[in-house]
Structures are given as C-alpha cells and as structure tokens.
C-alpha cells in the first residue's frame, strides 16, 4: 500500500492512498452516523441518497444485478424518512438505456416510474427507449 497521512496536533488533517487508520470519533449522544468501507455501507442508513448521487453510483456499476441493487438502494434510502425519491424522465431514460434487454428495462421502469416528477414526458421517453413492440408494455407499467 502507498499511504500518506499528516497529523497535526493529534488531528488527522490529510490522508491519501490506501491506508489503514484507526479512528476514534466522539459524537453527541444519539447522533446518527453512516459508516462506509470502500463504498459499502456497514451500518444502518440514516440519510437519503439524492438523485445526483444515485446517478453517479448507478453509472459506476456494470452488471444488471448491481444496477438493480443501486436502484433498490436509492429507493430504500427513503424508507423511514418523511420524503420520497424524485427522478426526472431524462434521468430515468439514462437508467433504462443502460440495460440491454427489454425485461431488464421493465424491471427498472417498474421500480422508478412512481418517482418521476415530470410524468408528462414519459410517453416520448418510452417511444425513444423501447421498441414499438415493447412500448405498449412500458405504457401499461407507467399507466399511460
């Protein structure tokens, strides 16, 4: 591992590279914290994933299973909060276009369409993403 760390007055002020670091964090009682290790959440989620972060996370994965897991993480991050995810049609289109098979696109569409805020654009998006044969099923899914 190459590691560079700088500690000033007992505080870690800079960390670069692959380092093993033992950290002690003192938080107020009842504070909520999420702990990650190499982008993997190790604790309960307390903060919702915003759409920009979801799109970035989604673009970083390659397999269908990982893409569906990223969608589920995005949606599930809102469970127990007083809000729900939002996604625009252009973002949904980017997600759908990353899948090769119509069935995989349908899975993503079923999961994400309830959170589309500009639903008036769904019909045109469906026409551009799905074949004529599959567009009818996509419209049925989104209730158009």
C-alpha positions as CSV (number, residue, x, y, z in Angstrom):
1,X,0.0,0.0,0.0
2,X,1.1,3.5,-0.7
3,X,0.0,5.8,2.1
4,X,0.4,9.4,3.1
5,X,-1.1,10.8,6.2
6,X,-0.5,14.1,8.0
7,X,-1.3,14.5,11.7
8,X,-1.3,18.0,13.3
9,X,-1.9,18.5,17.0
10,X,-3.3,14.9,17.3
11,X,-5.7,15.5,14.4
12,X,-5.6,13.6,11.1
13,X,-5.7,16.5,8.6
14,X,-4.7,14.7,5.4
15,X,-5.0,11.1,4.2
16,X,-4.0,9.9,0.7
17,X,-3.7,6.5,-0.7
18,X,-4.5,3.0,0.7
19,X,-4.0,3.5,4.4
20,X,-5.1,1.5,7.5
21,X,-6.2,4.1,10.0
22,X,-7.8,3.6,13.4
23,X,-10.2,6.5,14.1
24,X,-11.9,7.4,17.2
25,X,-14.9,9.8,16.7
26,X,-16.7,11.4,19.6
27,X,-20.3,12.3,18.7
28,X,-23.1,13.7,20.7
29,X,-25.4,11.2,22.3
30,X,-28.0,9.9,19.9
31,X,-26.1,11.1,16.8
32,X,-26.8,9.2,13.6
33,X,-23.8,8.2,11.5
34,X,-23.4,6.1,8.5
35,X,-20.1,4.1,8.2
36,X,-18.8,3.1,4.8
37,X,-15.8,0.9,3.8
38,X,-14.9,1.2,0.1
39,X,-18.4,2.5,-0.8
40,X,-20.1,-0.4,1.1
41,X,-22.4,0.8,3.8
42,X,-21.6,-1.0,7.1
43,X,-24.3,0.5,9.3
44,X,-27.9,1.4,9.1
45,X,-28.7,4.1,6.6
46,X,-29.8,7.4,8.1
47,X,-29.6,9.8,5.1
48,X,-31.4,9.6,1.8
49,X,-29.5,9.2,-1.4
50,X,-30.1,12.2,-3.6
51,X,-30.7,11.7,-7.3
52,X,-27.4,13.0,-8.4
53,X,-25.6,10.6,-6.1
54,X,-27.8,7.8,-7.3
55,X,-27.0,8.5,-10.9
56,X,-23.3,8.6,-10.1
57,X,-23.5,5.3,-8.2
58,X,-25.6,3.8,-11.0
59,X,-23.0,4.7,-13.6
60,X,-20.2,3.1,-11.7
61,X,-21.7,-0.4,-11.7
62,X,-21.7,-2.7,-14.7
63,X,-23.8,-5.8,-14.1
64,X,-27.6,-6.0,-14.2
65,X,-27.7,-7.2,-10.6
66,X,-25.5,-4.3,-9.4
67,X,-27.6,-1.8,-11.4
68,X,-30.9,-3.2,-9.9
69,X,-29.2,-3.1,-6.4
70,X,-28.3,0.6,-7.0
71,X,-31.9,1.3,-7.8
72,X,-33.1,-0.5,-4.7
73,X,-30.5,1.3,-2.5
74,X,-31.8,4.7,-3.9
75,X,-35.4,3.9,-3.2
76,X,-34.8,2.2,0.1
77,X,-32.8,5.1,1.4
78,X,-36.0,7.0,1.8
79,X,-37.7,4.3,3.9
80,X,-38.4,5.8,7.4
81,X,-38.0,9.4,6.2
82,X,-40.7,12.0,5.5
83,X,-39.8,12.3,1.9
84,X,-39.6,10.1,-1.3
85,X,-37.1,9.9,-4.1
86,X,-37.5,12.0,-7.2
87,X,-36.2,11.4,-10.6
88,X,-36.7,13.2,-13.9
89,X,-37.6,11.5,-17.2
90,X,-34.2,12.3,-18.7
91,X,-32.5,10.5,-15.8
92,X,-34.9,7.6,-16.0
93,X,-34.1,7.4,-19.7
94,X,-30.3,7.2,-18.9
95,X,-31.0,4.4,-16.5
96,X,-33.2,2.4,-18.9
97,X,-30.7,2.9,-21.8
98,X,-28.0,1.2,-19.7
99,X,-29.9,-2.1,-19.9
100,X,-29.8,-4.3,-22.9
101,X,-32.9,-6.5,-22.6
102,X,-36.4,-5.2,-22.5
103,X,-37.2,-7.3,-19.5
104,X,-34.4,-5.6,-17.5
105,X,-35.7,-2.2,-18.6
106,X,-39.2,-3.2,-17.4
107,X,-37.8,-4.1,-14.0
108,X,-36.1,-0.7,-13.7
109,X,-39.2,1.1,-15.0
110,X,-41.5,-0.7,-12.5
111,X,-39.2,0.4,-9.6
112,X,-38.6,4.0,-10.7
113,X,-41.6,5.3,-12.5
114,X,-43.6,6.2,-9.4
115,X,-40.9,8.7,-8.5
116,X,-40.9,10.5,-11.9
117,X,-41.7,14.2,-11.3
118,X,-42.3,15.2,-15.0
119,X,-44.6,12.4,-16.0
120,X,-45.9,14.3,-19.0
121,X,-42.6,13.4,-20.7
122,X,-42.9,9.7,-20.1
123,X,-44.7,8.9,-23.4
124,X,-42.0,10.4,-25.5
125,X,-39.3,8.8,-23.5
126,X,-40.9,5.4,-23.8
127,X,-41.0,5.9,-27.6
128,X,-37.3,6.6,-27.8
129,X,-36.2,3.8,-25.3
130,X,-38.4,0.9,-26.2
131,X,-39.1,-0.8,-29.5
132,X,-42.6,-0.5,-30.9
133,X,-43.4,-4.0,-29.7
134,X,-42.2,-3.2,-26.1
135,X,-43.6,0.3,-25.8
136,X,-47.2,-0.9,-25.1
137,X,-45.9,-2.9,-22.1
138,X,-43.9,0.1,-20.9
139,X,-47.0,2.3,-21.2
140,X,-49.0,-0.2,-19.2
141,X,-46.4,-0.3,-16.5
142,X,-46.5,3.5,-16.1
143,X,-50.3,3.6,-16.5
144,X,-50.4,5.7,-19.7
